[in-house]
Amino acid sequence: MVKFEGKIALVTGASSGIGEASAKRLANAGYKVYGTSRRGAQAGEQLFEMLPLDVTSDASVETAVNEVMRRDGRIDLLVNNAGFGVAPAGAEESSIDQAKSIFETNFFGLVRMTRAVVPHMRRQGSGRIINISSVIGFLPMPYGALYAATKHAVEGYSESLDHELRTRGIRVSLIQPGYTKTPFDANFMEPDAKLDEYRKARAGVNRRMNELMTTGEPPTVVADTVLKVATTTHPKVRYAAGKLAKSLQFLRRFAPAVVVDAGVRKNLQLDVT
């Protein structure tokens, strides 16, 4: 384990869920943590300070990162967590504008944050970037094609970036949670081009997803993984967070594709008439 007492961490999407849990876990471990959200500071006592930040805005990202540098002169850890999903829907039920919108936050927002922070880490000669992905980043998600696409993009970007930066003392890792009990679904974007042909299947997948979310693990499971990745001396590129994610990662790696395919369809009850 490396020494991390007093190091500076920046966590996006920290107003609730995985981001908030991760910021608290890091703060309790000795990091000085800046959380971010579009709303900025929240009422009540916090273990960490909240800064206003909209990851879809170049100016907002630059302002927040510059403020951290002004105060502390360095950023040792960036946790890219901000993101949202589209409620279960067929791929053709979202317009191009909606597709652009989810990529703007889930992928390009992460790219903006990375581009703003990496120059400072390069000058330091050290740093750690943790990108919150999902099991959907390596497994198909029927009726969640756009969200899956953003996470697949994050996976490819992160792995390439880690190769580029590791010789400069910076490592990039992905964390892949499974179903997690968070307010994430409260921010779901409803598909804007609904088709009656998908109505029954959409409703069934939505019902099944709600069932699965009730058995999900708490966000602290992901937060514990964030701390583990942030403080280990030799980080891996990918970490599954939680029992379900580890099981799915194992199946994806070793099970025949036909078995995985059948399991996905059975789990979401896609073939139930």
VOBA-1610 file (N, C-alpha, C; in pm, whole numbers, padded with zeros to 5 digits, always signed):
BEGIN
Met+00084-00119+00000Met+00000+00000+00000Met+00088+00124+00000Val+00050+00223-00081Val+00126+00348-00086Val+00076+00440+00024Lys+00158+00539+00055Lys+00116+00638+00154Lys+00021+00736+00087Phe-00098+00757+00146Phe-00196+00846+00083Phe-00249+00952+00177Glu-00203+00955+00300Glu-00247+01057+00395Glu-00218+01196+00340Gly-00324+01279+00330Gly-00307+01416+00285Gly-00306+01435+00135Lys-00322+01328+00059Lys-00327+01343-00086Lys-00460+01403-00129Ile-00462+01459-00250Ile-00578+01534-00299Ile-00655+01448-00399Ala-00785+01434-00375Ala-00873+01357-00463Ala-00986+01444-00514Leu-01022+01421-00640Leu-01134+01491-00703Leu-01231+01386-00753Val-01356+01391-00704Val-01456+01289-00735Val-01576+01354-00801Thr-01607+01318-00924Thr-01722+01377-00992Thr-01850+01299-00957Gly-01963+01369-00965Gly-02091+01305-00935Gly-02099+01258-00792Ala-02056+01342-00699Ala-02042+01301-00559Ala-02158+01343-00470Ser-02269+01385-00529Ser-02382+01430-00446Ser-02464+01314-00390Ser-02447+01194-00447Ser-02523+01079-00399Ser-02459+00951-00454Gly-02512+00837-00410Gly-02475+00709-00467Gly-02328+00674-00459Ile-02275+00616-00566Ile-02137+00568-00569Ile-02039+00683-00548Gly-02064+00796-00610Gly-01973+00910-00596Gly-01964+00959-00453Glu-02077+00974-00387Glu-02077+01019-00248Glu-02009+00918-00157Ala-02043+00790-00174Ala-01983+00685-00092Ala-01832+00680-00112Ser-01787+00697-00235Ser-01643+00693-00264Ser-01572+00813-00202Ala-01633+00931-00213Ala-01572+01051-00155Ala-01559+01036-00004Lys-01661+00983+00061Lys-01656+00962+00206Lys-01549+00861+00245Arg-01542+00753+00167Arg-01444+00648+00198Arg-01302+00702+00186Leu-01277+00779+00082Leu-01145+00837+00063Leu-01112+00938+00172Ala-01211+01020+00208Ala-01190+01119+00314Ala-01158+01052+00447Asn-01229+00945+00479Asn-01203+00872+00603Asn-01066+00807+00604Ala-01014+00780+00484Ala-00882+00715+00474Ala-00767+00816+00475Gly-00799+00945+00476Gly-00695+01045+00487Gly-00679+01137+00368Tyr-00751+01111+00260Tyr-00745+01202+00146Tyr-00815+01334+00178Lys-00768+01442+00120Lys-00845+01565+00115Lys-00927+01556-00013Val-01059+01551+00003Val-01146+01520-00110Val-01229+01641-00151Tyr-01233+01663-00281Tyr-01326+01758-00340Tyr-01427+01677-00422Gly-01553+01684-00381Gly-01658+01622-00461Gly-01716+01726-00554Thr-01781+01681-00659Thr-01843+01776-00750Thr-01984+01732-00785Ser-02067+01830-00817Ser-02199+01805-00874Ser-02242+01934-00942Arg-02344+01926-01023Arg-02391+02048-01090Arg-02447+02148-00990Arg-02490+02100-00873Arg-02548+02189-00772Arg-02444+02248-00678Gly-02326+02187-00673Gly-02222+02239-00585Gly-02245+02202-00440Ala-02216+02294-00349Ala-02221+02269-00205Ala-02361+02228-00161Gln-02366+02137-00064Gln-02493+02090-00009Gln-02505+02132+00137Ala-02629+02133+00184Ala-02653+02170+00324Ala-02602+02060+00416Gly-02566+02099+00539Gly-02523+02000+00637Gly-02373+01980+00636Glu-02324+01912+00741Glu-02181+01886+00752Glu-02139+01777+00657Gln-02025+01796+00593Gln-01971+01700+00499Gln-01828+01663+00537Leu-01791+01540+00505Leu-01652+01497+00522Leu-01563+01555+00414Phe-01625+01610+00310Phe-01549+01662+00197Phe-01621+01785+00143Glu-01548+01869+00073Glu-01606+01990+00016Glu-01663+01963-00122Met-01777+02023-00151Met-01840+02009-00282Met-01813+02132-00367Leu-01778+02110-00492Leu-01758+02217-00587Leu-01859+02205-00699Pro-01909+02316-00752Pro-02000+02308-00867Pro-01922+02269-00993Leu-01976+02173-01067Leu-01909+02129-01189Leu-02008+02059-01279Asp-02012+02101-01404Asp-02093+02036-01506Asp-01996+01976-01607Val-01990+01843-01611Val-01889+01777-01695Val-01915+01795-01844Thr-02033+01849-01880Thr-02060+01874-02022Thr-02011+02012-02068Ser-01952+02087-01975Ser-01907+02224-02005Ser-01756+02235-01990Asp-01687+02273-02098Asp-01542+02294-02092Asp-01506+02398-01987Ala-01581+02507-01985Ala-01551+02616-01892Ala-01570+02573-01747Ser-01677+02498-01719Ser-01704+02452-01584Ser-01596+02356-01535Val-01554+02266-01622Val-01448+02170-01586Val-01318+02245-01557Glu-01283+02338-01643Glu-01160+02415-01623Glu-01163+02494-01494Thr-01278+02555-01464Thr-01291+02635-01342Thr-01272+02549-01217Ala-01337+02431-01214Ala-01327+02344-01096Ala-01186+02291-01076Val-01124+02246-01183Val-00988+02192-01172Val-00890+02303-01131Asn-00905+02420-01189Asn-00817+02531-01153Asn-00834+02571-01007Glu-00958+02560-00955Glu-00982+02594-00814Glu-00910+02497-00722Val-00914+02368-00754Val-00842+02270-00672Val-00692+02297-00678Met-00640+02327-00796Met-00497+02356-00811Met-00459+02483-00737Arg-00547+02583-00739Arg-00519+02708-00667Arg-00507+02683-00518Arg-00594+02596-00466Arg-00596+02572-00322Arg-00483+02479-00277Asp-00456+02375-00355Asp-00367+02269-00307Asp-00246+02243-00396Gly-00248+02293-00518Gly-00130+02281-00603Gly-00106+02145-00665Arg-00199+02051-00645Arg-00182+01918-00703Arg-00314+01842-00699Ile-00324+01741-00784Ile-00435+01646-00781Ile-00374+01507-00794Asp-00392+01426-00692Asp-00332+01292-00691Asp-00425+01184-00743Leu-00555+01209-00731Leu-00652+01108-00770Leu-00774+01173-00834Leu-00812+01124-00950Leu-00936+01166-01015Leu-01027+01045-01025Val-01148+01057-00971Val-01249+00951-00985Val-01360+01004-01075Asn-01367+00952-01196Asn-01471+00992-01291Asn-01594+00904-01269Asn-01695+00961-01204Asn-01814+00886-01171Asn-01942+00945-01231Ala-01941+01073-01265Ala-02063+01139-01312Ala-02120+01069-01435Gly-02251+01048-01435Gly-02314+00986-01551Gly-02461+00960-01526Phe-02532+00922-01631Phe-02674+00888-01619Phe-02710+00785-01725Gly-02828+00728-01712Gly-02873+00626-01806Gly-03005+00664-01870Val-03042+00584-01970Val-03173+00597-02034Val-03259+00483-01982Ala-03383+00511-01946Ala-03473+00406-01900Ala-03481+00296-02005Pro-03501+00169-01963Pro-03506+00059-02060Pro-03588+00093-02183Ala-03526+00075-02300Ala-03591+00111-02426Ala-03517+00042-02540Gly-03587+00019-02649Gly-03523-00032-02769Gly-03425+00071-02823Ala-03321+00024-02890Ala-03218+00115-02938Ala-03274+00222-03031Glu-03376+00187-03110Glu-03431+00285-03204Glu-03533+00377-03140Glu-03554+00362-03009Glu-03651+00448-02939Glu-03588+00575-02883Ser-03459+00595-02908Ser-03393+00718-02867Ser-03344+00790-02992Ser-03369+00919-02997Ser-03327+00999-03111Ser-03176+01016-03113Ile-03122+01066-03223Ile-02980+01097-03231Ile-02942+01202-03127Asp-03029+01300-03107Asp-03001+01403-03005Asp-02989+01341-02867Gln-03075+01244-02837Gln-03069+01179-02706Gln-02941+01095-02694Ala-02905+01027-02802Ala-02780+00950-02802Ala-02661+01042-02776Lys-02660+01159-02842Lys-02551+01255-02822Lys-02549+01304-02677Ser-02667+01321-02619Ser-02676+01374-02483Ser-02612+01279-02381Ile-02641+01150-02392Ile-02586+01056-02295Ile-02436+01039-02314Phe-02389+01043-02439Phe-02245+01037-02463Phe-02176+01164-02412Glu-02244+01277-02421Glu-02186+01404-02377Glu-02149+01399-02229Thr-02233+01334-02148Thr-02203+01321-02005Thr-02116+01200-01976Asn-02162+01082-02017Asn-02098+00958-01974Asn-01959+00936-02034Phe-01938+00984-02157Phe-01808+00963-02220Phe-01730+01093-02235Phe-01785+01190-02306Phe-01710+01312-02329Phe-01686+01390-02200Gly-01778+01378-02103Gly-01754+01441-01973Gly-01631+01384-01906Leu-01616+01252-01914Leu-01498+01185-01859Leu-01372+01228-01933Val-01383+01242-02065Val-01268+01287-02145Val-01229+01429-02106Arg-01328+01516-02087Arg-01298+01654-02046Arg-01223+01657-01914Met-01273+01581-01817Met-01208+01578-01687Met-01065+01527-01698Thr-01048+01422-01775Thr-00914+01364-01791Thr-00818+01462-01856Arg-00863+01530-01963Arg-00777+01625-02032Arg-00741+01745-01943Ala-00830+01779-01851Ala-00804+01892-01762Ala-00706+01856-01650Val-00709+01730-01606Val-00629+01689-01490Val-00493+01631-01528Val-00486+01559-01639Val-00362+01489-01675Val-00241+01581-01685Pro-00251+01702-01743Pro-00131+01788-01749Pro-00071+01815-01611His-00155+01831-01510His-00105+01854-01374His-00039+01728-01320Met-00097+01612-01346Met-00038+01487-01301Met+00095+01461-01371Arg+00104+01496-01498Arg+00230+01477-01571Arg+00340+01562-01510Arg+00307+01686-01475Arg+00408+01774-01414Arg+00450+01720-01277Gln+00356+01660-01205Gln+00388+01599-01075Gln+00473+01473-01092Gly+00454+01406-01205Gly+00519+01277-01226Gly+00448+01164-01157Ser+00320+01187-01119Ser+00243+01082-01052Ser+00095+01116-01056Gly+00012+01015-01038Gly-00132+01035-01033Gly-00205+00905-01058Arg-00331+00906-01022Arg-00414+00788-01039Arg-00551+00834-01090Ile-00601+00770-01195Ile-00733+00799-01250Ile-00817+00673-01241Ile-00935+00686-01182Ile-01027+00573-01170Ile-01156+00609-01241Asn-01191+00531-01340Asn-01314+00554-01417Asn-01418+00450-01378Ile-01534+00498-01335Ile-01642+00407-01296Ile-01714+00359-01422Ser-01696+00233-01451Ser-01761+00171-01567Ser-01882+00093-01516Ser-01900-00030-01563Ser-02014-00112-01526Ser-01992-00252-01583Val-02063-00350-01529Val-02060-00482-01593Val-02114-00471-01735Ile-02195-00369-01758Ile-02250-00348-01892Ile-02140-00301-01988Gly-02024-00266-01933Gly-01911-00233-02017Gly-01845-00355-02080Phe-01880-00475-02032Phe-01827-00596-02096Phe-01934-00700-02126Leu-02058-00675-02086Leu-02169-00765-02116Leu-02278-00690-02192Pro-02347-00755-02283Pro-02454-00685-02355Pro-02570-00651-02263Met-02637-00543-02292Met-02753-00502-02214Met-02866-00471-02310Pro-02950-00571-02342Pro-03065-00543-02429Pro-03154-00436-02366Tyr-03206-00349-02447Tyr-03290-00238-02403Tyr-03212-00139-02316Gly-03080-00140-02337Gly-02993-00043-02273Gly-02873-00015-02362Ala-02897-00014-02492Ala-02788-00007-02590Ala-02703+00119-02578Leu-02767+00234-02556Leu-02690+00358-02550Leu-02601+00363-02426Tyr-02655+00325-02312Tyr-02575+00321-02189Tyr-02459+00223-02206Ala-02489+00105-02262Ala-02384+00006-02286Ala-02277+00062-02378Ala-02319+00135-02480Ala-02224+00192-02575Ala-02130+00292-02507Thr-02185+00375-02416Thr-02099+00471-02347Thr-01997+00400-02259Lys-02039+00293-02193Lys-01948+00221-02105Lys-01843+00143-02183His-01881+00088-02299His-01781+00025-02384His-01678+00128-02431Ala-01725+00249-02461Ala-01633+00356-02502Ala-01538+00392-02388Val-01591+00401-02267Val-01508+00432-02150Val-01402+00323-02131Glu-01441+00198-02151Glu-01346+00087-02133Glu-01230+00097-02232Gly-01260+00119-02359Gly-01155+00129-02459Gly-01065+00250-02437Tyr-01126+00362-02405Tyr-01051+00486-02380Tyr-00956+00467-02261Ser-01006+00407-02155Ser-00928+00392-02033Ser-00808+00300-02053Glu-00830+00189-02121Glu-00721+00095-02142Glu-00611+00157-02229Ser-00651+00229-02334Ser-00553+00297-02418Ser-00477+00403-02338Leu-00551+00480-02258Leu-00491+00587-02181Leu-00390+00534-02080Asp-00421+00421-02018Asp-00328+00363-01921Asp-00195+00328-01986His-00199+00273-02108His-00076+00243-02180His+00005+00370-02204Glu-00063+00478-02237Glu+00005+00603-02269Glu+00071+00670-02148Leu+00007+00657-02032Leu+00048+00737-01916Leu+00132+00664-01813Arg+00135+00532-01817Arg+00201+00460-01707Arg+00350+00490-01698Thr+00416+00521-01811Thr+00559+00555-01807Thr+00582+00694-01748Arg+00473+00768-01727Arg+00484+00902-01668Arg+00440+00902-01521Gly+00426+00784-01464Gly+00390+00773-01323Gly+00242+00781-01296Ile+00160+00772-01400Ile+00015+00782-01386Ile-00048+00649-01429Arg-00140+00598-01350Arg-00210+00476-01386Arg-00360+00502-01397Val-00424+00431-01488Val-00568+00445-01513Val-00633+00309-01491Ser-00739+00306-01412Ser-00810+00182-01384Ser-00960+00199-01402Leu-01026+00088-01433Leu-01171+00083-01445Leu-01229+00004-01329Ile-01343+00051-01278Ile-01418-00027-01179Ile-01553-00060-01240Gln-01589-00188-01231Gln-01709-00239-01298Gln-01809-00292-01196Pro-01900-00206-01146Pro-02002-00254-01052Pro-02112-00332-01123Gly-02183-00414-01044Gly-02305-00477-01093Gly-02423-00392-01050Tyr-02535-00456-01021Tyr-02652-00382-00973Tyr-02619-00320-00837Thr-02637-00190-00826Thr-02603-00117-00704Thr-02722-00034-00660Lys-02752-00039-00531Lys-02865+00036-00477Lys-02827+00183-00463Thr-02864+00261-00562Thr-02837+00404-00562Thr-02958+00476-00621Pro-02961+00610-00611Pro-03068+00687-00677Pro-03044+00703-00827Phe-02954+00622-00885Phe-02916+00636-01026Phe-03038+00635-01117Asp-03134+00544-01089Asp-03250+00534-01178Asp-03343+00654-01168Ala-03325+00734-01062Ala-03407+00856-01050Ala-03372+00957-01158Asn-03250+00944-01213Asn-03204+01037-01315Asn-03214+00978-01456Phe-03282+00865-01469Phe-03298+00804-01600Phe-03366+00901-01696Met-03318+00903-01818Met-03381+00980-01924Met-03479+00889-01997Glu-03603+00931-02008Glu-03703+00851-02079Glu-03675+00856-02229Pro-03689+00745-02298Pro-03668+00746-02444Pro-03763+00845-02509Asp-03712+00917-02608Asp-03791+01025-02668Asp-03855+00988-02802Ala-03846+00860-02839Ala-03907+00818-02966Ala-03971+00680-02949Lys-04056+00668-02846Lys-04114+00538-02813Lys-04198+00482-02928Leu-04184+00350-02946Leu-04258+00279-03050Leu-04345+00172-02987Asp-04466+00158-03034Asp-04557+00061-02976Asp-04506-00082-02990Glu-04424-00105-03094Glu-04371-00240-03116Glu-04286-00289-02998Tyr-04228-00197-02923Tyr-04142-00234-02811Tyr-04211-00221-02675Arg-04336-00179-02675Arg-04402-00146-02548Arg-04399-00262-02448Lys-04439-00380-02492Lys-04448-00495-02401Lys-04310-00536-02351Ala-04214-00547-02443Ala-04079-00588-02404Ala-04015-00484-02313Arg-04036-00355-02346Arg-03980-00247-02265Arg-04033-00254-02122Ala-04162-00275-02109Ala-04223-00283-01976Ala-04170-00404-01899Gly-04152-00515-01968Gly-04102-00635-01902Gly-03960-00619-01852Val-03873-00560-01935Val-03735-00538-01893Val-03730-00438-01779Asn-03811-00334-01785Asn-03816-00235-01679Asn-03858-00299-01547Arg-03958-00384-01553Arg-04005-00454-01432Arg-03894-00544-01376Arg-03826-00616-01464Arg-03719-00706-01421Arg-03602-00628-01363Met-03568-00516-01424Met-03459-00433-01372Met-03490-00381-01233Asn-03614-00342-01209Asn-03654-00295-01076Asn-03640-00406-00973Glu-03674-00528-01012Glu-03658-00643-00923Glu-03511-00665-00889Leu-03427-00659-00990Leu-03284-00685-00969Leu-03219-00575-00885Met-03265-00451-00903Met-03207-00341-00827Met-03235-00353-00677Thr-03348-00414-00641Thr-03380-00429-00498Thr-03284-00525-00429Thr-03218-00612-00504Thr-03122-00706-00446Thr-02978-00660-00470Gly-02962-00539-00522Gly-02829-00487-00551Gly-02748-00462-00424Glu-02618-00450-00442Glu-02529-00423-00330Glu-02522-00273-00302Pro-02486-00236-00180Pro-02480-00093-00146Pro-02362-00026-00216Pro-02369+00105-00234Pro-02259+00177-00301Pro-02127+00169-00226Thr-02131+00136-00096Thr-02007+00123-00019Thr-01919+00011-00073Val-01979-00089-00138Val-01901-00197-00199Val-01811-00140-00308Val-01868-00050-00388Val-01789+00014-00493Val-01688+00110-00432Ala-01729+00181-00328Ala-01639+00276-00263Ala-01516+00206-00205Asp-01537+00088-00148Asp-01424+00011-00094Asp-01327-00027-00206Thr-01383-00059-00323Thr-01298-00093-00438Thr-01222+00029-00487Val-01287+00144-00485Val-01220+00269-00523Val-01098+00292-00435Leu-01114+00278-00304Leu-01001+00298-00213Leu-00891+00196-00239Lys-00931+00072-00262Lys-00833-00033-00291Lys-00750+00001-00414Val-00818+00043-00520Val-00750+00075-00645Val-00663+00199-00628Ala-00712+00296-00553Ala-00639+00422-00535Ala-00510+00402-00457Thr-00505+00304-00370Thr-00392+00293-00277Thr-00299+00175-00304Thr-00337+00086-00395Thr-00249-00027-00423Thr-00127+00018-00503Thr-00015-00045-00481Thr+00109-00004-00546Thr+00109-00039-00694His+00054-00153-00729His+00056-00199-00868His-00088-00224-00914Pro-00158-00120-00958Pro-00299-00136-00995Pro-00317-00212-01126Lys-00428-00285-01133Lys-00470-00349-01257Lys-00555-00249-01336Val-00583-00284-01460Val-00667-00197-01542Val-00814-00214-01505Arg-00857-00335-01473Arg-00999-00361-01447Arg-01020-00427-01311Tyr-01126-00381-01242Tyr-01166-00438-01115Tyr-01318-00455-01114Ala-01364-00576-01090Ala-01507-00598-01068Ala-01538-00561-00923Ala-01650-00494-00901Ala-01687-00450-00766Ala-01811-00526-00720Gly-01796-00616-00625Gly-01910-00689-00572Gly-01917-00831-00625Lys-01996-00914-00556Lys-02004-01057-00589Lys-02061-01081-00728Leu-02170-01012-00761Leu-02232-01033-00891Leu-02137-00994-01003Ala-02073-00880-00989Ala-01982-00833-01093Ala-01867-00931-01114Lys-01814-00985-01005Lys-01704-01082-01015Lys-01751-01210-01083Ser-01872-01254-01051Ser-01927-01374-01115Ser-01947-01353-01264Leu-02002-01237-01300Leu-02025-01208-01441Leu-01894-01193-01518Gln-01796-01132-01454Gln-01665-01118-01517Gln-01604-01255-01545Phe-01617-01347-01451Phe-01566-01483-01468Phe-01638-01553-01583Leu-01771-01542-01585Leu-01849-01606-01691Leu-01814-01549-01828Arg-01800-01418-01835Arg-01768-01355-01963Arg-01634-01403-02016Arg-01543-01427-01925Arg-01408-01467-01965Arg-01398-01614-02003Phe-01470-01701-01930Phe-01447-01844-01946Phe-01565-01922-02006Ala-01686-01871-01994Ala-01802-01946-02044Ala-01816-01929-02196Pro-01867-02031-02266Pro-01892-02017-02410Pro-01990-01903-02436Ala-01972-01837-02548Ala-02056-01721-02581Ala-02204-01757-02584Val-02236-01876-02632Val-02376-01916-02640Val-02438-01928-02501Val-02359-01968-02403Val-02408-01980-02266Val-02433-01841-02206Val-02339-01751-02229Val-02355-01614-02179Val-02477-01548-02243Asp-02492-01566-02373Asp-02604-01509-02447Asp-02737-01559-02391Ala-02746-01689-02369Ala-02869-01747-02315Ala-02897-01698-02173Gly-02789-01680-02096Gly-02805-01632-01959Gly-02859-01491-01953Val-02811-01406-02043Val-02859-01267-02048Val-03008-01265-02079Arg-03048-01343-02179Arg-03189-01344-02220Arg-03278-01402-02110Lys-03229-01505-02044Lys-03309-01566-01936Lys-03320-01470-01819Asn-03210-01405-01783Asn-03209-01315-01669Asn-03308-01200-01687Leu-03316-01149-01810Leu-03408-01037-01838Leu-03543-01083-01890Gln-03561-01215-01895Gln-03689-01276-01935Gln-03733-01225-02073Leu-03637-01219-02164Leu-03667-01166-02298Leu-03751-01259-02382Asp-03745-01389-02353Asp-03816-01486-02434Asp-03947-01535-02371Val-03985-01468-02260Val-04111-01505-02194Val-04228-01447-02275Thr-04325-01529-02306Thr-04438-01481-02385Thr-04558-01451-02295
//
